[in-house]
Structure formats: C-alpha cells, structure tokens
Amino acid sequence: MSRAPDGQVRLVILGRQGSGKGTQCALLVDHYAIPHISTGDMLREAGAAGTEFGQAAKAIMDRGDLLSDEVIVGAVQERLAHDDAAAGFLLDGFPRTVGQAEALAAIAGPNVVVNLDVPTDLVLERMLARGRADDTEDAIKRRLELYEEQTAPLVSYYDDRGVLATVDGVGEVDEVFARVVKAIDANVGS
C-alpha cells in the first residue's frame, strides 16, 4: 500500500454518473483503509431521514439538479472532521465544480484524483439498468449535461495541479481496479 509523505491518502474519484465509481470506491477503501465519503449517499440518507434539509436535497436531486456549493462544502467539511478521516479519505461525488475544488483545497486537498473514463452511451445504459428511483431517463440526461458543463472542467483543474490520473473505466471490475490502483500508487508515491 502506498501512502503520501504525510501519511495520508486523500483521493477524489471523478467520472460520469454510472461510470463505476461506487464499485471502485468500495474496493479502494478496503485496499487503502480509508473511509468512502459519498456525497450522493450522504444526501440520500438525509432525504430518507425526512429532515428539512434532506427533503429539500431529495427534491433537487430528483429533478437531476445539483445542490449549491455552500451546502455541499459545509456537509463535506463537517464529514472530513470525523476521526476516521484523519488518516485520509476517498471523496466520491465531490467536488463537482471548480469552485468546490477550490474550497476543498482550503480544507484538505487531494493528493490524487482518479478520472474514470467511460463513454456517455455506456453510462446511460448502466444507469437505466440499475433502476434507482432518481434514475429516470430525463434526470439521467440532465445529470450528464450538468456533468459536462460543471464537472468536466475539474479534469483540467486537477491536471494543471499535477494530481490527475485518467483511467480507462471500461472492462471487468478487477481489471479496472488494477488500473486504478496502479494510477494511484504512481501518483501518491511510496
């Protein structure tokens, strides 16, 4: 297992919805012994709990829209303050915009960002097949449009900072995982 010089593995995983991020994250958190912090899961849990914030977040997500940077950054900052994130973390679904990336850099910037590269037609097919309540075709198309508009610029942002590793996300789970680990280890260092 590779570690950053400060002992932390601070990972961000990017990729279109349906690119296999969740599957890879489950494997990565075991491999690197760090918590998986998924903003989508955090928001769905808040919605299921029926809190005012959770209901508002659920309504926004059901439309396929994204929450404001202020709300998401606050939730992530609170989560990163938990003891289990002291040795590192894997963020999934955050940041989604350059503004969020800049806010994250002020909190605890990543030392490697994995971009899972999967073609749009394949992610659309995968998302329709998984059958989640918020995965209507219109909502999926809206999220993919928002990804291209808002999240795709993160690839350039992190590439400019020398922490981006783009990985082919097409293939068997184990094949993709091996490529992801190789990219992380090459970028984080021993």
Secondary structure as UniProt FT lines:
FT   TURN            5..6
FT   STRAND          9..14
FT   TURN            17..18
FT   HELIX           21..32
FT   STRAND          36..38
FT   HELIX           39..49
FT   HELIX           52..62
FT   TURN            63..64
FT   HELIX           69..80
FT   HELIX           83..85
FT   TURN            86..87
FT   STRAND          88..92
FT   HELIX           98..108
FT   STRAND          112..117
FT   HELIX           120..130
FT   TURN            133..134
FT   HELIX           137..146
FT   HELIX           147..151
FT   HELIX           153..160
FT   TURN            161..162
FT   STRAND          164..168
FT   HELIX           173..188
//
